[in-house]
Amino acid sequence: MGNTTSRRSSNRIAMEPKKTTVFKQEQTCGITYRIPALIYLREAQTYLAFAEKRSTPRDSDAKHIVMRKGTLVNGSIEWSSSQELLSAGLPGHRTMNPCPVYERRSKTLFLFFICIKSNTTEYYQILTGKNAARLCCVSSKDHGLTWGKAKDLTDSVISKKVRNWATFAVGPGHGVQMESGRLIVPAYVYYIHCKCTCIPCPCSVKPHSLSLYSDDRGETWHVGQIIQRVSCECEMAEIIDRDGRSHLYCNARNTSGHRVEALSETGGNAFDKPCLAPKLVEQCSGGCQGSVVGFPVPESLSEDLVGVNKDDINLPYSSDTQTWLLYSHPTNKRKRSDMGVYLNRSPLHTLGWEKPWIVHHGPSGYSDLAHGEGEQFACLMECGKESELEEIAFVDFHLSDVLKAIDGKPKTP
């Protein structure tokens, strides 16, 4: 076994949590690990951490997906050695954007990804309107110990829609299974809004988030409608309100300085009234991917802990929903730096996001959150001292760490 991560007591004062390096850039040969994805499998008490292995930091030099297992043993997380998922790919293509989702009834783990033909860049696809991406997945029935052959789902799922897609991708980051059993895979497309003969009109190709969904345990998949606002890489979470109604929440990358949020009352078929989240900043250089995870309102918390700082905003936090949200993203407005974890105790309100807890001070990039046992959570993130490309690190923390950081009970030393 590899490294071990000690779990922290819920009484620990909230501060930057201890990091465990899961994937590390190899300076001598240039191999770089990017685009983290994380999922927790409760039956196996195991985290699965995924990433792209690249020969250089460039997107066009992605090769294949790698994975490590972090298993809970006697209160600690023991990490296995890195495994290359060579079945997750197509000949003559590079594999990108790992996106795992677990189907609890059949106990099937799906790993979605895209395969891009040879060295075709995203820019070339957007410029020419000629999609070179394929929608693919592999599955495992033994918690990631073995994987089946890759399935190319492009023709059966996307079909003729791809004519108006310059390119597309899933995630990156985890999918979700709703209480109804519906599986959700977050995705985005570069949609061609106008063509001049056979090529896109200048500036007519815009990114839009959407969902892929399945109601038969992953046997067949369908494409939801695009969000009617410029949006890109996204993740989704189910919110259950106090009356038991389901709302699918989408949090997406944007270039206007703030994240895009949208809600679906149709389980991802369509998202209504997308808006900017004024408390969730995006970097002015084009933004960055972020992660979101939903979880039940903790019964163990006293009423005074459930309440929010009244100087911040006046909303009915303790009676709004049965679900809270956590969100991770770099907090610096100008550059990818200072990874923060945000809490929303009233997730049907975009103003409900509270000040972030900084879990890494310094260069930070893509991340993925996972809900572990009880009120335990984890974040897999790109980070480093000089560059966010230096490593992909794992941190685990308790909800009380987040609450102490934002509520000041007690104050961080």
Secondary structure, 3 states (H helix, E strand, C coil): CCCEEECCCCCCCCCCCCCEEEEECCCCCCCEEEEEEEEEECCCCEEEEEEEEECCCCHHHEEEEEEEEEEEECCEEEECCCEECCCCCCCCEEEEEEEEEEECCCCEEEEEEEEEECCCCHHHHHHHCCCCEEEEEEEECCCCCCCCCCEECHHHHHHHHHHHEEEEEECCCCCEECCCCCEEEEEEEEEECCEECCEECCCCEEEEEEEEEECCCCCCCEECCCCCCCCCCEEEEEEEECCCCEEEEEEECCCCCEEEEEEECCCCCCCEEEEEEEEEECCCCCCCCCEEEEEECCCCCCHHHHCCCCCCCCCCHHHCECEEEEEEEECCCCCCEEEEEEEECCCCCHHHECCCEEEEEEEEEEEEEEECCCCEEEEEEEECCCCCCCEEEEEEEEHHHHHHHHHCCCCCC
